[in-house]
Amino acid sequence: MSRRQRIVLLVVIALGVLLVVRLVERPGKGRPVPPPTPVRVARVTTADIPITVRALGLVQAYRTVTVQPMITGPLQAVDFRQGSFVRRGALLARIDPRPYEAALAQTLARRDQDLALLAVARDTLKRYQLLITHHYISAEIVAEQKATVAEDRAIVAQDDAAVETARTNLEYTRIRAPIAGRTGILAVNAGNIVSPATPGGIVTITTLQPIYVLFSLPQQDLPEVMRALHARRRNVTVFAREGGRRIVLARGALAVLDNVINQSTGTLTLKARFQNPSLALWPGAFVNVRLQVRTERHALVVPSVAIRQGPEGSFVYVVRQGRSRKAASGGARAAVTRVVDVPVKLGFADQRLTVVRAGLRAGEQVVILGGSRLRPGARIRILTARSRPPQAARRT
């Protein structure tokens, strides 16, 4: 190897050694330290958390009645406004009463006739009973007259029944509300011939206050529901929420727990009762149902946005205070704020809060905003309520 080649080889080796030294050199002496990541944090707190189960519910009327005519005849008038509230016994419609008034008069006249015949038969029986004491007539005649009186009494009883039937039919010409509630759309207009066989009746009345919500839960939730019923003596709170929003429409209580589990779906049907004072619940509507089965006392909770998922399960970024290896100007160690990833065991969770059963302590700070840009050990800058995270410059 020539002298020139040896010099070139030594230069290459020196450059390689210099490169290795640069790579292993500490960041404080070589590479610039990246700025801390701005984040928002929240403290781990304790609270009493209501434990609920969720379901999709169908609103059902408390009672639904189809008003059907009891007799046949022309509908003379409609005495209610469609969609209005009516009280029990309120007049809804009228059927022409003239044929039924005539039928009542006919049965009354027949009863008067039969009452007169009964009176004559009784007077005759009294005379016969007086004569038989003096042996002027035979006992057979008296017995026949007693039978005549009994027969006339039975005829009068039939007449009384006929009169009651005629009066009932006449009363049926005035169609009244069987329950209190809100009327629907009128199915038959005045002038039509109606009868007990009229399809759909005249109108439907539904009771909206109170009102029911029907929903189903997986059979795995049955033990929780049964414990709640036993502990609260059936006063289990149920919330009805508007779909896609957190607005509570009504608050009620569990009313009915079905006695069988649907084998095809593996679900249990339940029914909750709501007073519905503001009429926020309407029959046929779908609502989100939350059934409060118990309350977890003094539970550790964090905002749900703080929970992150990793290869080994759920974790949170916890804020830790420490010291840097060496300050940038001088030799003193500066205070720094870093994050560490802490595995957690979770309990009940919703969109707002999550119960942490293991891994955290009350008072610790966890990252709730900016965690996607972090890694374990990263330096952070905690944003206050007034500060805002840096934003990208707008294009002009």
Secondary structure, DSSP 8 states (H G I E B T S, - for coil): --HHHHHHHHHHHHHHHHHHHHHHS-TTTSS-----EEEEEEE-EEEEEEEEEEEEEEEEEEEEEEE--SS-EEEEEE-S-TT-EE-TT-EEEEE--HHHHHHHHHHHHHHHHHHHHHHHHHHHHHHHHHHHHTTSS-HHHHHHHHHHHHHHHHHHHHHHHHHHHHHHHHHTTEEE-SS-EEE---SS-TTSEE-TT-TT-SEEEEEEEEEEEEEEEEGGGHHHHHHHHHHHTT--EEEEE-TTS--EEEEEEEEEEEEEEETTTTEEEEEEEE--TT----TT-EEEEEEEEEEEEEEEEEEGGG-EEETTEEEEEEEEEEE-SS-SSSS---EEEEEEEEE-EEEEE-SSEEEEEES--TT-EEEEESGGG--TT-BEEE--SS----------
